[in-house]
């Protein structure tokens, strides 16, 4: 009898750290890049049913329409600002609205103003391409000061860091543009995974699983995918598993 009473007393004293599951969720913000050419894939992403963030390119045929549809869906959209790439000069040449390190500071600011004019009340921006531009501290400082004056947040897409085979970016917190933004006092975060470097559903599912595992070890993450049907399908396929793992899908602003 004494043993039984003692057992129940102990059980009541220590369940919080021995017997209960950890209810603390780990946050992942999924950012879908390269939106703006067409609207038809949006519904596929909306089927995901969790919070999503979309980065919309300016000056494309459906940029404004995509932006409005995303906001009406209760998801979030940011400006996907084209910036000069180191590895793709042919893309630099044909990317409308791109800013480059050869431009004057005033021209860079004008380009940013024109791009922001496409998306009323946008809250933040990330870089499209940009491996050359975002590694130039002087020109990035111009962009970030511009953003700070308008109370915008900045996401470093980490395009100058070559990801591993599974899409993981090594040491993402060392990203130059992210650290410049942080030092200037902007709300900022960085990309830790490119989930769809290969446009195959099994690859994307595996990258999502790896990202979830990483988040459970190191904490909240932002991950980037692209505006493709396979990416939307893989997200839907992996949703329940990631939720069961303790992942909470959030808007970018919930990471700050």
C-alpha positions in Angstrom: 0.0 0.0 0.0 2.8 2.4 1.0 4.6 1.6 -2.3 1.5 2.3 -4.3 0.9 5.7 -2.6 4.6 6.6 -3.1 4.5 5.6 -6.8 1.5 7.9 -7.5 3.1 10.8 -5.6 6.3 10.5 -7.7 4.2 10.3 -10.9 2.4 13.5 -10.0 5.6 15.4 -9.2 7.7 14.6 -12.4 5.5 14.1 -15.4 6.4 17.5 -17.0 9.9 16.4 -17.9 9.7 12.7 -18.1 6.3 11.7 -19.4 4.8 14.5 -21.4 5.6 15.3 -25.0 7.2 18.6 -25.8 4.4 20.8 -27.1 6.8 23.6 -28.3 6.6 23.8 -32.1 9.6 24.6 -34.4 8.8 27.2 -37.0 9.5 26.9 -40.7 8.7 29.6 -43.2 8.3 28.3 -46.7 9.1 31.0 -49.4 8.1 30.3 -53.0 10.3 32.3 -55.4 9.8 33.4 -59.0 6.0 34.1 -59.0 4.6 36.5 -61.7 4.6 34.9 -65.1 1.3 33.1 -64.7 -1.4 32.5 -62.1 -2.4 28.9 -62.7 -0.1 27.3 -60.2 -1.3 29.4 -57.3 -4.3 27.2 -56.6 -2.0 24.2 -56.4 0.0 25.9 -53.6 -3.1 27.0 -51.8 -4.2 23.4 -51.5 -1.3 23.0 -49.0 -3.6 24.7 -46.5 -0.9 26.1 -44.3 0.8 29.5 -44.2 2.9 30.2 -47.3 5.1 33.1 -48.4 5.4 34.0 -52.1 8.2 36.2 -53.6 6.8 38.0 -56.7 9.0 39.2 -59.5 8.1 42.7 -60.7 7.3 43.7 -64.3 6.1 40.2 -65.4 2.8 39.7 -67.3 0.9 38.5 -64.2 3.0 40.1 -61.4 0.3 42.4 -60.0 -2.5 39.9 -60.5 -0.5 37.2 -58.6 0.2 39.6 -55.8 -3.5 40.4 -55.4 -4.6 36.8 -55.5 -2.0 35.8 -52.9 -3.2 38.5 -50.5 -6.8 37.5 -51.0 -5.9 33.9 -50.1 -4.7 35.1 -46.7 -1.1 34.2 -47.5 1.8 36.6 -47.7 3.7 38.1 -50.7 7.0 39.9 -50.8 9.0 41.6 -53.6 11.4 39.3 -55.3 14.0 41.9 -56.3 16.2 41.0 -59.4 19.8 41.5 -58.6 23.0 40.8 -60.6 24.2 37.3 -60.8 27.8 36.2 -60.9 27.3 32.9 -62.8 24.5 33.8 -65.3 25.4 36.8 -67.4 22.8 35.8 -70.0 20.1 36.0 -67.3 21.4 39.3 -66.2 21.0 40.7 -69.7 17.3 39.7 -70.0 16.0 40.2 -66.5 13.7 43.2 -66.4 14.3 45.7 -63.5 17.6 44.1 -62.3 20.0 46.2 -60.3 23.7 45.8 -60.8 26.9 46.9 -59.0 27.8 49.1 -62.0 24.7 51.3 -61.4 24.8 54.6 -59.6 23.3 54.7 -56.1 20.5 56.9 -57.4 19.7 54.5 -60.3 19.5 51.6 -57.8 17.1 53.5 -55.7 15.0 54.4 -58.7 14.8 50.7 -59.7 13.8 49.8 -56.2 11.1 52.4 -56.2 9.7 51.2 -59.6 9.6 47.6 -58.4 7.9 48.5 -55.1 5.3 50.5 -57.0 4.0 47.2 -58.5 3.1 45.9 -55.0 1.2 48.3 -52.7 1.9 47.8 -49.0 4.4 45.1 -49.4 6.2 44.3 -46.2 9.6 43.0 -47.3 11.8 41.7 -50.1 14.4 39.1 -51.0 16.9 38.8 -53.8 16.2 37.1 -57.1 19.6 35.7 -58.3 22.0 38.3 -56.9 25.2 36.3 -56.1 27.3 39.2 -57.4 25.2 42.0 -56.1 24.6 40.7 -52.6 28.3 40.0 -52.1 29.1 43.7 -52.7 28.8 45.4 -49.3 28.8 48.9 -50.7 25.9 48.4 -53.1 24.0 46.2 -50.7 24.2 48.9 -48.1 22.4 51.2 -50.5 19.6 48.7 -50.9 19.3 48.0 -47.2 19.3 51.7 -46.3 16.5 52.1 -48.8 14.6 49.2 -47.2 15.2 50.5 -43.7 13.8 53.9 -44.5 10.6 52.2 -45.7 10.4 49.8 -42.7 10.8 46.7 -45.0 12.3 43.4 -43.9 15.0 41.7 -46.0 15.5 38.0 -46.7 18.9 36.9 -47.9 18.3 34.1 -50.4 21.8 32.9 -50.0 22.3 32.5 -53.8 26.1 32.9 -53.6 26.5 29.9 -51.4 26.5 26.6 -53.3 24.1 24.2 -51.5 24.8 20.6 -50.8 23.2 17.8 -52.8 20.1 17.8 -50.6 19.7 21.5 -51.0 21.1 22.5 -47.6 23.0 25.8 -47.4 26.1 25.4 -45.2 26.5 28.1 -42.5 23.6 30.2 -43.8 23.9 32.6 -40.8 27.2 33.9 -42.1 25.6 35.4 -45.2 27.0 38.8 -46.0 23.8 40.6 -46.9 21.9 39.1 -43.9 24.6 40.3 -41.5 24.7 43.8 -43.1 20.9 44.0 -42.7 21.1 42.8 -39.1 23.8 45.4 -38.3 21.7 48.2 -39.8 18.8 47.2 -37.6 16.5 45.7 -40.3 14.2 42.8 -39.6 16.0 40.1 -41.5 16.5 36.3 -42.0 18.3 34.0 -44.3 17.6 30.9 -46.5 18.8 27.6 -45.1 17.5 25.2 -47.8 16.7 25.2 -51.5 14.2 22.4 -51.5 13.8 22.0 -55.3 17.2 22.2 -56.9 16.0 19.1 -58.8 12.4 19.4 -60.1 11.4 15.9 -59.0 8.8 15.2 -56.3 10.9 12.5 -54.4 13.9 14.9 -54.3 11.7 17.8 -53.0 10.1 15.5 -50.4 13.4 14.4 -49.1 14.7 18.0 -48.9 11.6 19.0 -46.9 12.2 16.1 -44.5 15.9 17.1 -44.2 14.8 20.7 -43.5 12.4 19.6 -40.8 15.1 17.5 -39.1 17.5 20.4 -39.2 14.9 22.7 -37.7 14.3 20.3 -34.8 18.0 20.4 -34.1 19.0 24.1 -34.7 15.7 25.9 -34.4 13.5 28.0 -36.7 14.3 28.0 -40.5 13.4 29.7 -43.7 13.5 27.5 -46.8 13.0 28.4 -50.5 11.2 26.6 -53.2 10.1 27.7 -56.6 6.8 28.3 -58.4 6.4 24.8 -59.9 3.7 22.2 -59.8 6.0 19.5 -58.4 7.0 21.8 -55.5 3.4 22.4 -54.6 2.6 18.6 -54.8 5.6 17.7 -52.6 4.6 20.2 -50.0 1.1 18.7 -49.9 2.5 15.2 -49.7 4.8 16.1 -46.8 2.5 18.3 -44.8 1.1 15.8 -42.3 4.5 14.2 -41.7 6.1 17.5 -41.0 3.3 18.6 -38.7 3.5 15.3 -36.8 7.3 16.0 -36.4 6.4 19.2 -34.5 6.8 21.7 -37.4 4.7 24.8 -37.5 4.4 26.5 -40.9 4.6 30.3 -40.4 4.7 33.6 -42.2 8.2 35.2 -42.5 7.2 37.9 -40.0 6.8 35.3 -37.3 10.5 34.5 -37.4 11.6 37.9 -36.2 
